[in-house]
Amino acid sequence: RSAQLEKEVAMLREKIHHLDDMLKSQQRKVRQMIEQLQNSKTVIQDKDAVIQELKERVAYLEAENLEMHDRIEHLIEKQVSRGGPSSRVRSKSEYVSRYVGGHVLSSPKPLPLIRVVET
């Protein structure tokens, strides 16, 4: 009977050892998965920041484009009418606020001033 119990204890110890190895292996895999998830999260945040910056640049450039079109129209009207009543030329901030207002920007940066010199 004692020999039988010792054999059972040895088998159970072997099973415990095997289960312990499996548990450690699973813990390593979970730690690796958590690390990969954290790395992916960081990469996504970095890419989101780049996307946001690009959206802001596009909004600014589109506002600048609208301003240039308006100035061209103004100059054409000025040439056609030769000194007649002309429409008011909008400022850069009006274009930017008009255009950016249509887009949701989470952290708007101050836009650089660009001076347009009419010749």
C-alpha positions as CSV (number, residue, x, y, z in Angstrom):
1,R,0.0,0.0,0.0
2,S,2.8,2.4,0.9
3,A,4.6,1.7,-2.4
4,Q,1.4,2.4,-4.3
5,L,0.9,5.7,-2.5
6,E,4.5,6.7,-3.2
7,K,4.0,5.9,-6.8
8,E,0.9,8.1,-6.9
9,V,2.7,10.9,-5.1
10,A,5.5,10.7,-7.7
11,M,3.0,10.8,-10.5
12,L,1.2,13.7,-9.0
13,R,4.5,15.6,-8.5
14,E,5.3,14.9,-12.2
15,K,1.9,16.3,-13.2
16,I,2.3,19.3,-10.9
17,H,5.8,20.0,-12.5
18,H,4.3,19.7,-16.0
19,L,1.4,22.0,-15.1
20,D,3.8,24.5,-13.5
21,D,5.9,24.5,-16.7
22,M,2.7,25.1,-18.8
23,L,1.6,27.9,-16.5
24,K,5.0,29.6,-16.8
25,S,4.9,29.3,-20.6
26,Q,1.4,30.8,-20.7
27,Q,2.5,33.7,-18.4
28,R,5.5,34.4,-20.8
29,K,3.1,34.4,-23.8
30,V,0.7,36.8,-22.0
31,R,3.5,39.1,-21.0
32,Q,4.7,39.2,-24.7
33,M,1.2,39.9,-25.9
34,I,0.8,42.7,-23.4
35,E,4.2,44.2,-24.6
36,Q,3.1,43.9,-28.2
37,L,-0.2,45.6,-27.4
38,Q,1.6,48.5,-25.6
39,N,4.0,48.9,-28.5
40,S,1.1,48.9,-31.0
41,K,-0.7,51.5,-28.9
42,T,2.3,53.8,-29.0
43,V,2.7,53.4,-32.7
44,I,-1.0,54.2,-33.2
45,Q,-0.7,57.3,-31.0
46,D,2.3,58.5,-33.0
47,K,0.5,57.9,-36.3
48,D,-2.6,59.7,-35.0
49,A,-0.5,62.7,-34.1
50,V,1.0,62.8,-37.6
51,I,-2.5,62.5,-39.1
52,Q,-3.7,65.4,-37.0
53,E,-0.8,67.5,-38.0
54,L,-1.4,66.7,-41.6
55,K,-5.1,67.6,-41.3
56,E,-4.1,70.9,-39.8
57,R,-1.6,71.6,-42.6
58,V,-4.2,70.6,-45.3
59,A,-6.8,73.0,-43.6
60,Y,-4.3,75.8,-43.6
61,L,-3.3,75.2,-47.2
62,E,-6.9,75.0,-48.4
63,A,-7.6,78.3,-46.6
64,E,-4.6,79.8,-48.2
65,N,-5.8,78.5,-51.6
66,L,-9.2,80.1,-51.0
67,E,-7.5,83.4,-50.1
68,M,-5.4,83.3,-53.3
69,H,-8.5,82.6,-55.4
70,D,-10.3,85.6,-53.8
71,R,-7.3,87.8,-54.4
72,I,-7.0,86.8,-58.0
73,E,-10.8,87.5,-58.5
74,H,-10.3,90.8,-56.7
75,L,-7.4,91.8,-59.0
76,I,-9.3,90.7,-62.1
77,E,-12.3,92.7,-61.0
78,K,-10.0,95.6,-60.4
79,Q,-8.5,95.4,-63.9
80,V,-11.9,95.0,-65.5
81,S,-13.6,97.9,-63.6
82,R,-10.5,100.1,-63.6
83,G,-11.0,101.8,-60.3
84,G,-14.8,101.1,-59.8
85,P,-16.1,99.8,-56.6
86,S,-14.3,96.6,-55.5
87,S,-15.2,93.9,-53.1
88,R,-13.3,93.7,-49.8
89,V,-10.4,91.3,-49.7
90,R,-10.7,88.9,-46.7
91,S,-7.9,88.4,-44.2
92,K,-6.0,85.1,-43.7
93,S,-7.6,84.6,-40.4
94,E,-11.1,84.8,-41.9
95,Y,-10.2,82.1,-44.4
96,V,-8.6,79.8,-41.9
97,S,-11.5,80.2,-39.4
98,R,-14.0,79.7,-42.2
99,Y,-12.3,76.6,-43.5
100,V,-11.1,75.1,-40.2
101,G,-14.6,75.7,-38.8
102,G,-15.9,73.0,-41.1
103,H,-13.4,70.5,-39.7
104,V,-12.9,69.2,-36.2
105,L,-9.4,69.8,-35.1
106,S,-8.6,68.5,-31.7
107,S,-5.6,70.7,-31.0
108,P,-5.4,73.6,-33.3
109,K,-1.9,75.1,-33.6
110,P,-1.4,78.8,-34.2
111,L,-1.0,79.2,-38.0
112,P,2.0,81.0,-39.4
113,L,1.3,84.4,-40.9
114,I,2.1,84.8,-44.6
115,R,2.2,88.3,-46.0
116,V,1.0,88.6,-49.6
117,V,2.4,91.5,-51.4
118,E,0.3,92.8,-54.4
119,T,2.3,94.0,-57.3
